[in-house]
Structures are given as structure tokens and as C-alpha cells.
Amino acid sequence: MRHPGLKFRMAVVGSILFGFYAVVALALYAAFGGGTTILAVILLGSVGFVGVQYKVGKWAALRSVGAEDMPEDDPRFRDIHRSIERMSSEMGIDKPRVMVAEMGVPNAFAVGRKKAGVVVVSAELIHMLDHEELEGVLAHELAHIRNRDVIMMVIGQGIASIVALVAQFAVLFAGDNDLGDFFMAMIVGNLVQFIVMIFVMAISRYREYVADSDASEITGGEPLARALEKINSADHSRSRIDEQASALCIKGEERSLLSKIFSTHPPTEKRIQRLRA
């Protein structure tokens, strides 16, 4: 079994997220008065909604950065496609769809699963890195697809949003729907979403170390270490990556003190040290 530590963490976090989801389902069941028919609808709807969350989360991440297909016959991208095809074969996954985006910063992320993965690379990253360094980053993203951890991230973000929304409606429903209730609903919703995301972040930092390790097996640790140094030294103030897509990127955008404390990524310096160790 590859990466039992990651699989164990994903199983635990998945169970906790399911628990949050079950609470929402029970709340809806009670709100609609119960009954066998209502229960069946909620159960079927919950299963279907998880699938919709995954699809929407994947679509939203790609749309948020304006990702476009990377033409394989374009001379600028031929080497990237060849590298991804070769490394995908070595990792035992289907070659993912490859896309390029103007993110404002050098970055990359992956979404999807083994047979329907997508790797998005920023144009800025392609211009900044040499071929070996770029291969290190691509191997890292392919590792996320192989390890299936990106699915947990996307679904986890979706569940956090849904639980927060239900909490907001619960506050408004219980109150008088005045301005005070509105602000209280916003506070409660954000707090609940933050609590759920803590569990998602519990695997987020660990999965980055695992993907770094997997990439180093394919390309060696030094190319990825150099790539991370260059990415970290870039000016990220021009980033056009939103918060949810940022959690999927090889380099997270830390825009505030709180985001640094509860970062979805481990410190870049520690990642570089591990790769060179």
C-alpha cells in the first residue's frame, strides 16, 4: 500500500466530513417533518449532491483562473505534453487533460481523479522555470491525482460551504430576520465553515509533503526544490487565484496573518529542505 499515513488521514477526515454532512441531512429531515418519503429523498439527494459538489468544485477551480486547453501541436507546449505523458505512464495513471492559465503568478494545480484528471499550469510558471524544474512541478501535480487527495480537498471545501449555508439559514429561521440576525448568521456561517475547514487542512499540508516525495522519485528532488525556490521568490501580490483554487495549488496564497497560521500548505522552506535531504 502506498502512503498508508495519507490514506489513514483521508479516511479519518472523510468520516468527520460525513458526520457534518449527516447533521445537515438530519436537520433537513426534521425541518420537513420527517417520514419515510422525506428520508428517502434526503438520502438520495445527499448522495447525488456529493457528486454535484465534486463536479462544480472542479469546474469552479478551472473557471476561477480562466484555464484553457494547452494545444499539443503548439511548439511551446510539446515538451510539456511529452513529459506529462511519460510521467503519467510511470505513475500508472491516464494522461490528464492539460490546461494553461494566466494566473498572475507562477503556480500550478491539479483536479480530478486517475482517469479524469486535469493539470493546470500558469503561463508565468512556464516562462520562469527550466525544463527539469517544470517537470518536477508537473510530477508533483500528477502525484496528487494518483493519490486521490485532490478529490478529498474539493469535496471537503464543498461540504464546508454547505454546512455554513445551512447554519446561516438556521440562525435566520430561529430569529426575527432583522439586521442583527443577518449579521449573526454571517458570523455563525463563517465560524462553522472555518471549523469544518480545519479538518480539511489536517490532510492538506501532509498531502503536499507526500506529493513532493512522489515527484522526487520520478524527477529527483533537486529540480522541484529549485522550482519551489523560484516560485516562492516571485511577487505574489499580483495573484488572480481565489482562495479555494489556492488551496489546490503547489504554492498557496497567504494573504493574511490568519491564512498563514492556518495555511493549507507547509512552509516552502521545509519542503525544500526535505527534498534536498
The 8 nearest C-alpha neighbors of each residue, nearest first, counted from 0:
[[1, 3, 2, 6, 4, 5, 146, 7],
 [0, 2, 3, 6, 146, 5, 4, 213],
 [1, 3, 4, 5, 6, 0, 209, 146],
 [4, 2, 6, 5, 1, 7, 0, 8],
 [5, 3, 7, 2, 6, 8, 9, 1],
 [4, 6, 8, 2, 7, 3, 9, 206],
 [5, 7, 3, 9, 8, 4, 10, 2],
 [8, 6, 10, 4, 9, 5, 3, 11],
 [9, 7, 5, 11, 10, 6, 12, 4],
 [8, 10, 6, 12, 7, 11, 13, 5],
 [11, 9, 13, 7, 8, 12, 6, 14],
 [12, 10, 8, 14, 13, 9, 7, 15],
 [13, 11, 15, 9, 14, 10, 8, 198],
 [12, 14, 10, 16, 11, 15, 9, 17],
 [15, 13, 17, 11, 12, 16, 10, 18],
 [14, 16, 18, 12, 17, 13, 11, 19],
 [17, 15, 13, 19, 18, 14, 12, 20],
 [16, 18, 20, 14, 15, 19, 21, 13],
 [17, 19, 15, 21, 16, 20, 14, 22],
 [20, 18, 16, 22, 21, 17, 15, 23],
 [19, 21, 17, 23, 18, 22, 16, 24],
 [22, 20, 24, 18, 23, 19, 17, 25],
 [23, 21, 25, 19, 24, 20, 26, 18],
 [22, 24, 26, 20, 21, 25, 27, 162],
 [23, 25, 21, 27, 22, 26, 28, 20],
 [26, 24, 28, 22, 27, 23, 21, 29],
 [25, 27, 23, 29, 28, 24, 30, 22],
 [28, 26, 30, 24, 25, 29, 31, 23],
 [29, 27, 25, 33, 26, 31, 30, 24],
 [28, 30, 32, 26, 27, 31, 33, 25],
 [29, 31, 27, 28, 32, 26, 33, 25],
 [32, 30, 28, 29, 33, 27, 37, 34],
 [33, 31, 29, 30, 28, 34, 37, 27],
 [34, 32, 28, 29, 31, 37, 38, 35],
 [33, 35, 37, 36, 38, 32, 28, 31],
 [36, 34, 38, 37, 39, 33, 40, 28],
 [35, 37, 39, 38, 34, 40, 33, 41],
 [36, 38, 40, 34, 39, 35, 33, 41],
 [37, 39, 35, 41, 36, 40, 42, 34],
 [40, 38, 36, 42, 37, 41, 43, 35],
 [41, 39, 37, 43, 38, 42, 44, 36],
 [42, 40, 44, 38, 39, 43, 45, 37],
 [43, 41, 45, 39, 44, 40, 38, 46],
 [44, 42, 40, 46, 45, 41, 39, 47],
 [43, 45, 41, 47, 42, 46, 48, 40],
 [46, 44, 48, 42, 43, 47, 41, 49],
 [47, 45, 43, 49, 48, 44, 42, 50],
 [48, 46, 44, 50, 45, 49, 43, 51],
 [47, 49, 51, 45, 50, 46, 44, 52],
 [50, 48, 52, 51, 46, 47, 53, 45],
 [51, 49, 53, 47, 48, 52, 54, 46],
 [50, 52, 48, 54, 53, 49, 55, 47],
 [53, 51, 49, 55, 50, 54, 157, 56],
 [52, 54, 56, 50, 51, 154, 55, 57],
 [55, 53, 51, 57, 56, 52, 58, 50],
 [54, 56, 58, 52, 57, 53, 59, 51],
 [57, 55, 59, 53, 58, 54, 153, 52],
 [56, 58, 54, 60, 55, 59, 53, 110],
 [59, 57, 55, 61, 56, 60, 62, 54],
 [58, 60, 62, 56, 61, 57, 55, 63],
 [61, 59, 244, 63, 57, 58, 62, 56],
 [62, 60, 58, 66, 59, 63, 64, 65],
 [61, 63, 65, 59, 64, 60, 58, 66],
 [62, 64, 60, 61, 65, 59, 241, 240],
 [65, 63, 62, 66, 61, 102, 240, 100],
 [64, 66, 62, 63, 100, 61, 67, 101],
 [67, 65, 100, 61, 99, 64, 98, 62],
 [68, 66, 98, 99, 100, 69, 65, 61],
 [69, 67, 98, 70, 97, 99, 66, 96],
 [68, 70, 98, 99, 97, 71, 67, 76],
 [71, 69, 73, 72, 68, 76, 77, 98],
 [70, 72, 73, 77, 76, 69, 80, 74],
 [73, 71, 70, 74, 77, 76, 75, 69],
 [72, 74, 70, 75, 71, 76, 77, 69],
 [75, 73, 77, 76, 72, 71, 78, 70],
 [76, 74, 73, 77, 78, 79, 72, 71],
 [75, 77, 79, 74, 73, 78, 71, 80],
 [78, 76, 80, 74, 79, 71, 75, 73],
 [77, 79, 81, 80, 76, 82, 75, 74],
 [80, 78, 82, 76, 77, 81, 83, 134],
 [79, 81, 83, 77, 82, 78, 84, 71],
 [82, 80, 78, 84, 79, 83, 85, 77],
 [81, 83, 79, 85, 80, 84, 78, 86],
 [82, 84, 80, 86, 85, 81, 87, 79],
 [83, 85, 81, 87, 82, 94, 86, 80],
 [86, 84, 82, 88, 83, 87, 81, 89],
 [85, 87, 89, 83, 88, 84, 82, 90],
 [88, 86, 90, 84, 92, 89, 94, 85],
 [87, 89, 91, 85, 86, 90, 92, 84],
 [88, 90, 86, 87, 91, 85, 92, 217],
 [91, 89, 87, 88, 92, 86, 145, 142],
 [90, 92, 88, 89, 87, 93, 145, 86],
 [93, 91, 87, 113, 90, 88, 94, 145],
 [94, 92, 114, 95, 113, 87, 91, 88],
 [93, 95, 87, 84, 92, 96, 83, 88],
 [96, 94, 116, 117, 93, 97, 115, 118],
 [95, 97, 117, 116, 118, 98, 94, 115],
 [98, 96, 118, 69, 117, 119, 95, 68],
 [99, 97, 68, 69, 119, 67, 66, 118],
 [98, 100, 120, 67, 119, 66, 121, 69],
 [101, 99, 66, 121, 102, 65, 122, 64],
 [100, 102, 121, 122, 103, 64, 123, 99],
 [103, 101, 239, 104, 121, 100, 64, 238],
 [102, 104, 238, 237, 239, 101, 123, 105],
 [105, 103, 102, 238, 123, 235, 106, 237],
 [106, 104, 124, 123, 121, 230, 103, 107],
 [105, 107, 121, 124, 104, 249, 120, 250],
 [108, 106, 120, 248, 119, 249, 121, 109],
 [109, 107, 248, 119, 247, 118, 249, 140],
 [108, 110, 118, 140, 117, 119, 144, 247],
 [111, 109, 117, 116, 149, 57, 118, 144],
 [112, 110, 116, 115, 117, 150, 144, 149],
 [111, 113, 116, 115, 144, 114, 147, 150],
 [112, 114, 92, 145, 115, 144, 116, 93],
 [115, 113, 93, 112, 116, 92, 95, 94],
 [116, 114, 112, 111, 113, 95, 117, 96],
 [115, 117, 111, 95, 112, 113, 110, 114],
 [116, 118, 96, 95, 110, 109, 97, 111],
 [117, 119, 109, 97, 108, 98, 96, 95],
 [120, 118, 98, 108, 99, 107, 97, 109],
 [121, 119, 107, 99, 100, 98, 106, 122],
 [120, 122, 100, 123, 124, 99, 106, 101],
 [123, 121, 125, 124, 101, 100, 99, 126],
 [122, 124, 105, 121, 126, 125, 104, 127],
 [125, 123, 105, 127, 121, 126, 122, 106],
 [126, 124, 122, 123, 127, 128, 121, 133],
 [125, 127, 123, 124, 128, 122, 129, 105],
 [128, 126, 124, 125, 123, 129, 105, 229],
 [129, 127, 133, 132, 125, 126, 124, 130],
 [128, 130, 132, 131, 133, 127, 125, 126],
 [129, 131, 133, 132, 134, 128, 78, 79],
 [132, 130, 134, 133, 129, 222, 135, 218],
 [131, 133, 222, 135, 226, 134, 129, 130],
 [132, 134, 130, 136, 135, 131, 128, 129],
 [133, 135, 137, 131, 132, 136, 138, 130],
 [134, 136, 223, 132, 138, 133, 137, 222],
 [135, 137, 139, 133, 134, 138, 223, 140],
 [136, 138, 134, 140, 139, 135, 141, 133],
 [139, 137, 214, 141, 135, 136, 140, 134],
 [138, 140, 214, 136, 210, 142, 137, 141],
 [141, 139, 137, 143, 142, 138, 109, 108],
 [140, 142, 138, 144, 143, 139, 137, 145],
 [143, 141, 145, 139, 210, 140, 144, 146],
 [144, 142, 146, 140, 141, 145, 148, 210],
 [145, 143, 141, 147, 142, 112, 146, 113],
 [144, 146, 142, 147, 143, 113, 141, 92],
 [145, 147, 143, 148, 144, 142, 149, 210],
 [148, 146, 144, 149, 145, 150, 112, 143],
 [147, 149, 151, 150, 146, 143, 152, 206],
 [148, 150, 152, 151, 147, 110, 143, 153],
 [151, 149, 153, 148, 152, 147, 154, 111],
 [150, 152, 148, 154, 149, 153, 155, 147],
 [151, 153, 149, 155, 150, 154, 156, 148],
 [152, 154, 150, 156, 155, 151, 56, 53],
 [155, 153, 157, 151, 156, 53, 152, 150],
 [156, 154, 152, 158, 157, 153, 151, 199],
 [155, 157, 159, 153, 154, 158, 152, 160],
 [156, 158, 154, 160, 155, 159, 52, 161],
 [157, 159, 161, 155, 160, 156, 162, 154],
 [160, 158, 192, 156, 162, 157, 195, 161],
 [159, 161, 163, 157, 158, 162, 164, 192],
 [162, 160, 164, 158, 163, 159, 165, 157],
 [161, 163, 165, 159, 164, 160, 158, 166],
 [164, 162, 188, 192, 166, 160, 161, 191],
 [163, 165, 161, 167, 166, 162, 160, 188],
 [164, 166, 168, 162, 167, 163, 169, 161],
 [167, 165, 169, 163, 164, 168, 188, 162],
 [168, 166, 184, 164, 188, 170, 165, 169],
 [167, 169, 171, 165, 170, 166, 172, 164],
 [168, 170, 166, 172, 167, 171, 173, 165],
 [171, 169, 173, 167, 184, 168, 172, 174],
 [170, 172, 168, 174, 176, 169, 173, 180],
 [173, 171, 169, 170, 174, 168, 176, 175],
 [172, 174, 170, 171, 169, 175, 176, 168],
 [175, 173, 171, 172, 176, 180, 170, 177],
 [174, 176, 177, 180, 171, 173, 172, 179],
 [177, 175, 171, 180, 174, 181, 178, 172],
 [176, 178, 180, 175, 179, 181, 174, 171],
 [177, 179, 181, 180, 182, 176, 183, 175],
 [180, 178, 182, 181, 177, 183, 176, 184],
 [181, 179, 183, 177, 178, 182, 176, 171],
 [180, 182, 178, 184, 179, 183, 177, 185],
 [181, 183, 185, 179, 184, 180, 186, 178],
 [182, 184, 180, 186, 185, 181, 187, 179],
 [183, 185, 167, 181, 187, 182, 170, 186],
 [186, 184, 182, 188, 183, 187, 189, 167],
 [185, 187, 183, 189, 184, 188, 190, 182],
 [186, 188, 190, 184, 189, 185, 191, 183],
 [189, 187, 163, 167, 185, 191, 190, 186],
 [188, 190, 192, 186, 191, 187, 193, 185],
 [189, 191, 193, 187, 192, 188, 186, 194],
 [192, 190, 194, 188, 193, 163, 189, 187],
 [191, 193, 159, 163, 189, 195, 190, 194],
 [192, 194, 196, 190, 191, 195, 189, 197],
 [195, 193, 191, 197, 192, 196, 190, 198],
 [194, 196, 192, 197, 159, 193, 198, 191],
 [197, 195, 199, 193, 198, 194, 200, 192],
 [198, 196, 200, 194, 195, 199, 193, 201],
 [197, 199, 201, 196, 200, 195, 12, 194],
 [198, 200, 196, 201, 197, 202, 155, 203],
 [201, 199, 203, 197, 202, 198, 263, 196],
 [200, 202, 198, 199, 203, 197, 204, 205],
 [203, 201, 205, 200, 204, 206, 199, 8],
 [202, 204, 200, 206, 263, 205, 201, 199],
 [205, 203, 264, 265, 207, 206, 263, 202],
 [206, 204, 202, 208, 207, 203, 209, 5],
 [205, 207, 209, 203, 208, 204, 202, 210],
 [208, 206, 210, 205, 209, 204, 211, 203],
 [207, 209, 211, 205, 206, 210, 212, 270],
 [210, 208, 206, 212, 207, 211, 213, 205],
 [209, 211, 213, 139, 207, 142, 212, 208],
 [212, 210, 208, 214, 209, 213, 139, 207],
 [211, 213, 209, 215, 210, 214, 208, 216],
 [214, 212, 210, 216, 215, 211, 142, 209],
 [213, 215, 138, 139, 211, 217, 216, 212],
 [214, 216, 219, 220, 212, 218, 217, 213],
 [217, 215, 213, 214, 219, 218, 212, 220],
 [216, 218, 214, 215, 219, 213, 138, 86],
 [219, 217, 215, 135, 216, 214, 220, 134],
 [220, 218, 215, 216, 221, 217, 222, 214],
 [219, 221, 215, 274, 223, 222, 275, 224],
 [220, 222, 224, 223, 219, 225, 275, 274],
 [223, 221, 132, 225, 224, 135, 131, 220],
 [224, 222, 135, 226, 225, 221, 132, 220],
 [223, 225, 221, 271, 227, 226, 222, 274],
 [226, 224, 228, 222, 223, 227, 221, 229],
 [227, 225, 223, 132, 229, 224, 228, 230],
 [228, 226, 230, 224, 229, 225, 231, 223],
 [229, 227, 225, 231, 226, 230, 232, 224],
 [228, 230, 232, 226, 227, 231, 225, 233],
 [231, 229, 227, 233, 232, 228, 105, 226],
 [230, 232, 228, 229, 233, 227, 267, 250],
 [231, 233, 229, 230, 228, 234, 227, 235],
 [234, 232, 230, 231, 235, 229, 104, 105],
 [233, 235, 236, 232, 237, 104, 231, 238],
 [236, 234, 237, 238, 104, 233, 252, 103],
 [235, 237, 238, 234, 104, 254, 103, 239],
 [238, 236, 235, 103, 239, 104, 234, 102],
 [237, 239, 103, 235, 104, 240, 236, 102],
 [238, 240, 102, 103, 237, 241, 64, 104],
 [241, 239, 238, 245, 64, 102, 244, 242],
 [242, 240, 244, 243, 245, 239, 63, 64],
 [241, 243, 245, 244, 246, 240, 252, 251],
 [242, 244, 245, 246, 241, 60, 247, 156],
 [245, 243, 60, 247, 246, 241, 242, 240],
 [244, 246, 242, 248, 251, 247, 243, 252],
 [245, 247, 244, 243, 248, 263, 251, 242],
 [248, 246, 245, 244, 108, 249, 109, 243],
 [249, 247, 108, 245, 250, 107, 246, 251],
 [248, 250, 107, 108, 106, 251, 247, 140],
 [251, 249, 248, 106, 252, 264, 245, 230],
 [250, 252, 245, 246, 248, 264, 253, 249],
 [251, 253, 245, 254, 250, 235, 242, 240],
 [254, 252, 258, 259, 255, 251, 262, 256],
 [253, 255, 252, 258, 256, 259, 257, 236],
 [256, 254, 258, 257, 253, 259, 260, 252],
 [255, 257, 259, 258, 260, 254, 253, 261],
 [258, 256, 260, 259, 255, 261, 262, 254],
 [259, 257, 261, 255, 262, 253, 256, 260],
 [258, 260, 262, 256, 257, 261, 253, 255],
 [259, 261, 257, 258, 262, 256, 255, 253],
 [262, 260, 258, 259, 257, 263, 200, 197],
 [261, 263, 259, 258, 264, 260, 265, 253],
 [262, 264, 203, 200, 204, 246, 261, 251],
 [265, 263, 204, 262, 251, 266, 203, 207],
 [264, 266, 204, 267, 263, 262, 270, 269],
 [267, 265, 268, 269, 264, 270, 262, 271],
 [266, 268, 270, 269, 265, 271, 227, 231],
 [267, 269, 271, 266, 270, 272, 228, 265],
 [270, 268, 272, 271, 267, 266, 273, 265],
 [269, 271, 267, 273, 268, 272, 274, 266],
 [270, 272, 224, 274, 268, 269, 273, 267],
 [273, 271, 269, 275, 270, 274, 276, 268],
 [272, 274, 276, 270, 271, 275, 269, 208],
 [273, 275, 220, 271, 272, 276, 224, 270],
 [276, 274, 272, 273, 220, 221, 271, 224],
 [275, 273, 274, 272, 220, 271, 221, 270]]
